[in-house]
Amino acid sequence: MLHLSGTRFWAAVLLGLFAGLSHPAEAQETAAAEDPDTLQLECDAGEMFSCYSLGHLYYSGEGVDWDETKAAELYVQACEGGFEPSCADAGFMYQRARGVAANLERAAKYFGTGCEAGESWACEDVGRMYELASGVAQDYEEAVRYYNLACNAGETLGCAYLGAMYEDGRGTAQSYELAVEKYEAGCYQGAVSLACMRLGFLTQRGQGTERDAKQAMLLHSYACDSEQWGSCRALGGIYEHGDVGITNKRLGLSLYIQSCEGRYGYDADGCSYAATLYENGKVVPQDYKLAVQYLERSCEGNSGNGCAKLGASYAHGNGVDVDLEQSLHFSERACELGNGFGCYNSGVSYWFARGVEENVTMAAKRYEKGCRLGHDLACTNIAAAYAAGKGVEQDFNKAFELYQQSCDKGDALACHNLGWAYRKGEGVPSDLANAQEHFLMACEMGHLSGCTAAGYQYLHGEGVTQDKEAGLRFLDQACEGGHENACELLE
């Protein structure tokens, strides 16, 4: 595996930086040394290469007055006249509105022709247009085809884009191994910071390559210095959590803030991570108001995590006045962005009529979505809805399955409810021994109702050998914790 060390990498960095300074047209060999009048005569006589070369002169202002309108006209003339490499430059002019009105459809058409004629940099551009549905209908397979052409011709940004398609499985079968291969080409051969960042994330997770926290740190360090704000956030996490044996939470916070306050764009998740450290007060003095400011910026940047936490701030009055309607608003936004915690909070609002009229059907939908997104409490709550037949058709089997799923992940309420499912025979044959096992699990996790149920079964010898001493001990524990049913059983 290649590593970021030594002069080879930094030579690639410098090469990549200097290569990025030129406009694609300026990289072509031109007839700049020729007389513009001669080129004009040859162009008028139908020599399309001369039209193309003259276009370069007008674009750069060499030997003629700088005139992008004339340059665009000549690029198009040469392209339409059969000199297809000129189409790439015509595409650039239409894409960037240089000398002509912006026209993305024409830009895509000209880029495609230029790419097929061997202008590999145009392959990157038209691939990007197919990926983002810019001037053409979105077509991931076409994007992959053009990125492949670009990457195979040595266009390292095209390799970075192609790597992302392999990583996400868009337009091609998902392959972390191929994603790593393309990112390495983009990062190590072309110093493309985007490729270094994406490679850093895969290296952190051990996807498609060996997991290597130190290598990931090097990759993110370079990308962060190149203003890839996602890498600054990732680097902050490495320092906060001590992934490479060095824990520096203040430096982690500093990097989160850097990612959030970037000059051009920012990383919205970095804002929410900074907010978390200001909320918990373990690294810097607790400051809920500043945390809210970071969460607002995070949510504005479409971070589901940021919107969800902002909704929670309004629910609990942390840094802002309690406002349940605003809490629901931001929770709904988080849910739309695919954040399970946001869906869960939204479900709670609808279920308990917090900031909105009670709507158990809507609550169940939010819990269901939150569960699909992996939020354990949402799974527990939709299970309870199935068990009670509220908001959904009653289904004890479904409830049992979901309780089991959440309990296995350590949710105490789910384990408690699973105990009752075993006790009452809902979705599973009645089994008091299994019920006791789950009541005890819930109790160990701090769920007082689980302690009460376990104590009751010990007192009466249900599912276990009768043990009044143990029963009273569990009931005492629950009563001291404030569980009224336990106190009543002790009377």
CORNOR-V762836 format. One record per pair of residues at least 6 apart in sequence whose ideal C-beta (glycine too) atoms are under 8 Angstrom apart, sorted by the first residue. I is the first residue (numbers start at 1). GAP is how many residues later the second one is. D is the distance in whole Angstrom. If there is no record, write none. Layout:
BEGIN
I&GAP&D, I&GAP&D
END
This chain:
BEGIN
1&208&7, 1&209&7, 1&214&8, 2&182&6, 2&186&5, 3&212&6, 3&215&8, 4&184&8, 4&211&7, 4&214&4, 4&215&6, 4&218&7, 5&213&8, 9&179&7, 9&182&8, 12&176&6, 12&177&6, 12&178&7, 12&179&5, 13&178&4, 13&209&8, 14&177&8, 15&175&8, 15&176&7, 16&140&7, 16&174&5, 16&175&3, 16&176&6, 17&174&7, 19&171&7, 23&36&8, 23&69&8, 24&64&7, 24&65&7, 24&68&6, 24&95&7, 24&97&5, 24&98&7, 25&30&8, 25&31&6, 25&34&6, 25&50&8, 25&64&5, 25&67&7, 26&30&8, 26&33&8, 26&34&7, 27&94&8, 28&28&7, 28&57&7, 28&61&8, 30&23&5, 30&26&4, 30&27&7, 31&8&6, 31&18&8, 31&19&7, 31&22&4, 32&21&8, 32&24&7, 32&25&6, 32&28&8, 32&30&5, 32&31&7, 34&19&7, 35&28&8, 36&18&6, 36&21&6, 36&27&5, 36&28&5, 39&11&5, 39&12&8, 39&14&6, 39&15&4, 39&18&7, 40&10&8, 40&14&6, 42&8&4, 43&7&5, 43&8&4, 43&11&6, 43&31&7, 43&34&7, 46&35&7, 48&29&7, 48&30&4, 48&33&4, 48&34&6, 48&35&4, 48&38&7, 49&29&7, 49&34&6, 51&23&5, 51&26&5, 51&27&4, 51&30&7, 51&32&7, 51&35&7, 52&22&7, 52&23&7, 52&26&4, 52&31&5, 52&33&7, 52&34&4, 52&37&8, 54&20&5, 55&15&8, 55&16&5, 55&17&8, 55&18&8, 55&19&3, 55&20&5, 55&23&7, 55&31&7, 55&34&7, 56&6&8, 56&15&7, 57&6&6, 57&7&5, 58&6&6, 58&8&7, 58&9&5, 58&10&7, 58&12&4, 58&13&4, 58&16&7, 59&7&8, 59&9&6, 59&12&4, 59&30&8, 60&6&7, 61&6&8, 67&32&8, 68&25&7, 68&30&5, 68&31&3, 69&30&4, 69&31&7, 70&29&7, 71&22&7, 71&27&8, 71&28&6, 72&18&7, 72&21&4, 72&22&8, 72&26&7, 72&27&4, 72&28&5, 73&26&7, 75&11&5, 75&12&8, 75&14&4, 75&15&4, 75&18&6, 76&10&8, 76&14&5, 76&17&8, 76&34&8, 78&8&4, 78&12&8, 79&7&4, 79&8&4, 79&11&5, 79&31&6, 79&34&7, 79&35&8, 84&29&5, 84&30&7, 84&32&7, 84&33&4, 85&29&6, 85&32&5, 85&33&7, 85&34&5, 86&28&8, 87&23&4, 87&24&7, 87&26&4, 87&27&4, 87&30&7, 87&32&8, 87&35&8, 88&22&7, 88&23&6, 88&25&8, 88&26&3, 88&27&7, 88&29&7, 88&31&4, 88&33&7, 88&34&4, 89&25&7, 90&16&8, 90&20&4, 90&24&8, 91&15&7, 91&16&5, 91&17&7, 91&18&7, 91&19&3, 91&20&4, 91&22&8, 91&23&6, 91&31&6, 91&34&7, 91&35&7, 92&6&7, 92&15&8, 92&19&8, 92&30&8, 92&33&7, 93&6&6, 93&7&6, 94&6&6, 94&8&7, 94&9&5, 94&10&7, 94&12&5, 94&13&4, 94&16&7, 95&7&7, 95&9&7, 95&12&4, 95&16&7, 95&30&7, 95&40&8, 96&6&7, 103&32&8, 104&25&7, 104&30&5, 104&31&3, 104&32&8, 105&30&5, 105&31&7, 106&29&8, 107&18&8, 107&22&7, 107&28&6, 108&18&6, 108&21&5, 108&22&8, 108&26&7, 108&27&4, 108&28&5, 110&12&8, 111&11&4, 111&12&8, 111&14&5, 111&15&4, 111&18&7, 112&10&8, 112&14&5, 112&34&8, 114&8&4, 115&7&4, 115&8&4, 115&11&6, 115&31&6, 115&34&6, 115&35&8, 118&35&8, 120&29&7, 120&30&5, 120&33&3, 120&34&7, 120&35&5, 120&38&7, 121&29&7, 121&34&6, 123&23&5, 123&24&7, 123&26&4, 123&27&4, 123&30&7, 123&32&7, 123&35&6, 124&22&7, 124&23&7, 124&26&4, 124&31&5, 124&33&6, 124&34&4, 124&37&7, 126&20&5, 127&15&8, 127&16&5, 127&17&8, 127&18&8, 127&19&3, 127&20&4, 127&22&8, 127&23&6, 127&31&7, 127&34&6, 128&6&7, 128&15&7, 128&33&7, 129&6&5, 129&7&6, 130&6&6, 130&8&7, 130&9&5, 130&10&7, 130&12&4, 130&13&4, 130&16&7, 131&7&7, 131&9&7, 131&12&4, 131&30&7, 131&34&8, 131&39&8, 132&6&7, 136&6&8, 139&32&8, 140&25&7, 140&30&4, 140&31&3, 140&32&8, 141&30&4, 141&31&7, 142&29&8, 143&18&8, 143&22&7, 143&27&8, 143&28&6, 144&18&7, 144&21&5, 144&26&8, 144&27&4, 144&28&5, 146&12&8, 147&11&5, 147&12&8, 147&14&5, 147&15&4, 147&18&7, 148&10&8, 148&14&6, 149&9&8, 150&7&8, 150&8&3, 150&9&8, 150&11&8, 150&12&8, 151&7&4, 151&8&4, 151&11&5, 151&31&6, 151&34&7, 154&35&8, 156&29&6, 156&30&5, 156&33&6, 156&34&3, 156&35&8, 156&36&5, 156&39&7, 157&29&7, 157&33&7, 157&35&5, 157&37&7, 157&38&8, 159&23&5, 159&24&7, 159&26&4, 159&27&4, 159&30&8, 159&31&7, 159&33&7, 159&36&7, 160&22&7, 160&23&6, 160&26&4, 160&27&8, 160&32&5, 160&34&5, 160&35&4, 160&38&7, 162&20&5, 163&15&8, 163&16&5, 163&17&8, 163&18&8, 163&19&3, 163&20&4, 163&23&6, 163&32&6, 163&35&6, 163&36&8, 164&6&8, 164&15&7, 164&34&6, 165&6&5, 165&7&6, 166&6&6, 166&8&7, 166&9&5, 166&10&8, 166&12&4, 166&13&4, 166&16&6, 167&7&7, 167&9&6, 167&12&4, 167&31&7, 167&35&7, 168&6&7, 175&33&7, 176&26&6, 176&31&4, 176&32&3, 176&33&8, 177&31&4, 177&32&8, 178&30&8, 179&19&8, 179&23&7, 179&28&8, 179&29&6, 180&19&7, 180&22&6, 180&27&8, 180&28&4, 180&29&5, 182&13&8, 183&12&5, 183&13&8, 183&15&5, 183&16&4, 183&19&7, 184&11&8, 184&15&6, 185&10&8, 186&6&4, 186&8&7, 186&9&3, 186&10&8, 186&13&8, 187&8&4, 187&9&4, 187&12&5, 187&32&7, 191&31&8, 193&29&7, 193&30&5, 193&33&4, 193&34&7, 193&35&5, 193&38&8, 194&29&8, 194&34&6, 196&23&5, 196&24&8, 196&26&5, 196&27&4, 196&30&8, 196&32&7, 196&35&7, 197&22&7, 197&23&7, 197&26&4, 197&31&4, 197&33&6, 197&34&4, 197&37&8, 199&20&6, 200&16&5, 200&19&3, 200&20&4, 200&23&6, 200&31&6, 200&34&6, 201&15&8, 201&29&8, 201&33&7, 202&6&5, 202&7&6, 203&6&6, 203&7&8, 203&8&7, 203&9&5, 203&12&5, 203&13&4, 203&16&6, 204&7&7, 204&9&7, 204&12&4, 204&30&7, 204&34&8, 204&39&8, 205&6&7, 206&6&8, 213&25&7, 213&30&4, 213&31&5, 214&30&5, 216&18&8, 216&22&7, 216&27&8, 217&18&7, 217&21&5, 217&26&8, 217&27&6, 219&12&7, 220&11&4, 220&12&8, 220&14&5, 220&15&4, 220&18&7, 221&10&8, 221&14&6, 222&9&8, 223&7&8, 223&8&4, 224&7&4, 224&8&4, 224&11&5, 224&31&7, 224&34&8, 224&35&8, 227&35&6, 227&36&7, 227&37&7, 229&29&8, 229&30&4, 229&31&8, 229&33&5, 229&36&6, 229&37&5, 229&38&4, 229&41&6, 230&29&7, 230&37&5, 230&39&8, 230&40&8, 232&23&5, 232&24&8, 232&26&5, 232&27&4, 232&30&8, 232&35&7, 232&38&7, 233&22&7, 233&23&6, 233&26&4, 233&34&5, 233&36&6, 233&37&4, 233&40&6, 235&20&5, 236&15&8, 236&16&4, 236&17&7, 236&18&7, 236&19&3, 236&20&4, 236&22&8, 236&23&7, 236&34&7, 236&37&7, 237&6&7, 237&15&7, 237&36&7, 238&6&6, 238&14&8, 239&7&7, 239&8&7, 239&9&5, 239&10&7, 239&12&5, 239&13&4, 239&16&7, 240&7&7, 240&8&8, 240&9&5, 240&12&3, 240&13&7, 240&33&8, 240&37&8, 241&6&7, 241&11&8, 249&28&7, 249&33&7, 249&34&4, 250&33&6, 250&34&8, 252&25&8, 252&31&8, 253&21&6, 253&24&5, 253&30&5, 253&31&7, 255&15&8, 256&14&5, 256&15&8, 256&17&5, 256&18&4, 256&21&7, 257&13&8, 257&17&5, 258&12&8, 259&7&7, 259&8&4, 259&11&3, 259&12&8, 260&6&5, 260&7&7, 260&8&8, 260&10&5, 260&11&4, 260&14&6, 260&34&6, 260&37&6, 260&38&7, 266&31&7, 266&35&6, 267&34&8, 268&29&7, 268&30&5, 268&31&8, 268&32&8, 268&33&3, 268&34&6, 268&35&4, 268&38&6, 269&29&7, 269&34&5, 269&36&6, 269&37&7, 270&28&8, 271&23&5, 271&24&7, 271&26&5, 271&27&4, 271&30&7, 271&32&7, 271&35&6, 272&22&7, 272&23&6, 272&26&4, 272&31&5, 272&33&5, 272&34&4, 272&37&6, 274&20&5, 275&15&8, 275&16&4, 275&17&7, 275&19&4, 275&20&5, 275&23&7, 275&31&7, 275&34&7, 276&15&8, 276&33&8, 277&6&5, 277&7&7, 278&6&6, 278&8&7, 278&9&5, 278&10&7, 278&12&5, 278&13&4, 278&16&7, 279&7&7, 279&9&6, 279&12&5, 279&39&7, 280&6&7, 281&6&8, 287&32&8, 288&25&7, 288&30&4, 288&31&3, 289&30&4, 289&31&8, 290&29&8, 291&22&7, 291&27&7, 291&28&6, 292&18&7, 292&21&6, 292&26&7, 292&27&4, 292&28&6, 294&12&8, 295&11&5, 295&12&8, 295&14&5, 295&15&4, 295&18&6, 296&14&6, 297&9&8, 298&7&7, 298&8&3, 298&9&7, 298&11&8, 298&12&7, 299&7&4, 299&8&4, 299&11&5, 299&31&6, 299&34&7, 299&35&8, 302&35&6, 303&34&7, 304&30&5, 304&31&8, 304&33&4, 304&34&6, 304&35&3, 304&38&6, 305&29&7, 305&34&6, 305&36&7, 306&28&8, 307&23&5, 307&24&8, 307&26&4, 307&27&4, 307&30&6, 307&32&7, 307&35&6, 308&22&7, 308&23&6, 308&26&4, 308&31&5, 308&33&4, 308&34&4, 308&37&6, 309&32&8, 310&20&5, 311&15&8, 311&16&5, 311&17&7, 311&18&7, 311&19&4, 311&20&4, 311&22&8, 311&23&6, 311&31&6, 311&34&6, 311&35&8, 312&6&8, 312&15&7, 312&19&8, 312&29&8, 312&33&6, 313&6&6, 313&7&6, 314&6&6, 314&8&7, 314&9&5, 314&10&7, 314&12&4, 314&13&4, 314&16&7, 315&7&7, 315&9&7, 315&12&4, 315&30&7, 315&39&7, 316&6&7, 320&6&8, 323&32&8, 324&25&7, 324&30&5, 324&31&3, 324&32&8, 325&30&4, 325&31&7, 326&29&8, 327&18&7, 327&22&7, 327&27&7, 327&28&6, 328&18&6, 328&21&4, 328&26&7, 328&27&4, 328&28&6, 330&12&8, 331&11&5, 331&12&8, 331&14&4, 331&15&4, 331&18&6, 332&10&7, 332&14&5, 333&9&7, 334&7&7, 334&8&2, 334&9&7, 334&11&8, 334&12&8, 335&7&4, 335&8&4, 335&11&5, 335&31&6, 335&34&6, 335&35&7, 338&35&6, 339&34&7, 340&29&8, 340&30&4, 340&31&8, 340&32&8, 340&33&3, 340&34&5, 340&35&3, 340&38&6, 341&29&7, 341&34&6, 342&28&8, 343&23&5, 343&24&7, 343&26&5, 343&27&3, 343&30&6, 343&32&7, 343&35&6, 344&22&7, 344&23&7, 344&26&4, 344&31&5, 344&33&5, 344&34&4, 344&37&7, 346&20&4, 347&15&8, 347&16&4, 347&17&7, 347&18&8, 347&19&4, 347&20&4, 347&23&6, 347&31&7, 347&34&6, 347&35&8, 348&6&7, 348&15&7, 348&33&8, 349&6&6, 349&7&6, 349&14&8, 350&6&6, 350&8&7, 350&9&5, 350&10&7, 350&12&4, 350&13&4, 350&16&6, 351&7&7, 351&9&6, 351&12&4, 351&30&7, 351&40&8, 352&6&7, 360&25&7, 360&30&5, 360&31&4, 361&30&5, 361&31&8, 362&29&8, 363&18&8, 363&22&7, 363&28&6, 364&18&6, 364&21&5, 364&26&7, 364&27&3, 364&28&5, 365&26&8, 366&12&8, 367&11&5, 367&12&8, 367&14&5, 367&15&4, 367&18&6, 368&10&8, 368&14&5, 368&24&8, 369&9&8, 370&7&8, 370&8&3, 370&9&8, 370&12&8, 371&7&5, 371&8&4, 371&11&5, 371&31&7, 376&30&5, 376&33&5, 376&34&8, 376&35&5, 376&38&7, 377&29&8, 377&34&7, 377&36&8, 379&23&5, 379&26&6, 379&27&5, 379&32&8, 379&35&7, 380&22&7, 380&23&7, 380&26&5, 380&31&5, 380&33&5, 380&34&4, 380&37&7, 382&10&8, 382&20&6, 383&15&7, 383&16&5, 383&17&8, 383&18&8, 383&19&4, 383&20&5, 383&23&7, 383&31&7, 383&34&7, 384&15&7, 384&33&7, 385&6&5, 385&7&5, 386&6&6, 386&8&7, 386&9&5, 386&10&7, 386&12&5, 386&13&4, 386&16&7, 387&7&7, 387&9&6, 387&12&4, 387&30&7, 387&34&7, 387&39&7, 387&40&8, 388&6&7, 396&25&7, 396&30&4, 396&31&4, 397&30&5, 398&29&8, 399&22&7, 399&27&7, 399&28&6, 400&18&7, 400&21&5, 400&26&7, 400&27&3, 400&28&5, 401&26&7, 402&12&8, 403&11&5, 403&12&8, 403&14&5, 403&15&4, 403&18&6, 404&10&8, 404&14&6, 405&9&8, 406&7&8, 406&8&3, 407&7&4, 407&8&4, 407&11&5, 407&31&7, 407&34&7, 410&35&7, 412&29&8, 412&30&5, 412&33&4, 412&34&6, 412&35&4, 412&38&7, 413&29&7, 413&34&6, 415&23&5, 415&24&8, 415&26&4, 415&27&4, 415&30&7, 415&32&7, 415&35&7, 416&22&7, 416&23&7, 416&26&4, 416&31&5, 416&33&6, 416&34&4, 416&37&7, 418&20&5, 419&15&8, 419&16&5, 419&17&7, 419&18&8, 419&19&4, 419&20&4, 419&22&8, 419&23&7, 419&31&7, 419&34&6, 420&6&8, 420&15&7, 420&33&7, 421&6&6, 421&7&6, 422&6&6, 422&8&7, 422&9&5, 422&10&7, 422&12&4, 422&13&4, 422&16&6, 423&7&7, 423&9&6, 423&12&4, 423&30&8, 423&40&8, 424&6&7, 425&6&8, 431&32&8, 432&25&7, 432&30&5, 432&31&3, 432&32&8, 433&30&4, 433&31&7, 434&29&8, 435&18&8, 435&22&7, 435&28&6, 436&18&6, 436&21&5, 436&22&8, 436&26&7, 436&27&4, 436&28&5, 438&12&8, 439&11&5, 439&12&8, 439&14&4, 439&15&4, 439&18&7, 440&10&7, 440&14&5, 441&9&7, 442&7&7, 442&8&3, 442&9&8, 442&11&8, 443&7&4, 443&8&4, 443&11&5, 443&31&7, 443&34&8, 443&35&8, 448&29&8, 448&30&5, 448&33&5, 448&34&7, 448&35&4, 448&38&7, 449&29&7, 449&34&6, 449&36&7, 451&23&5, 451&24&7, 451&26&5, 451&27&4, 451&30&7, 451&32&7, 451&35&7, 452&22&7, 452&23&6, 452&26&4, 452&31&5, 452&33&5, 452&34&4, 452&37&7, 454&20&5, 455&15&8, 455&16&5, 455&17&7, 455&18&7, 455&19&3, 455&20&4, 455&22&8, 455&23&7, 455&31&7, 455&34&7, 456&6&8, 456&15&7, 456&19&7, 456&33&6, 457&6&5, 457&7&6, 457&14&8, 458&6&6, 458&8&7, 458&9&5, 458&10&7, 458&12&4, 458&13&3, 458&16&6, 459&7&7, 459&9&6, 459&12&3, 459&13&7, 459&16&8, 459&30&8, 460&6&7, 460&11&8, 461&6&8, 472&18&7, 475&11&5, 475&14&5, 475&15&5, 476&10&8, 476&14&7, 477&9&8, 478&7&8, 478&8&3, 479&7&4, 479&8&4, 479&11&6
END
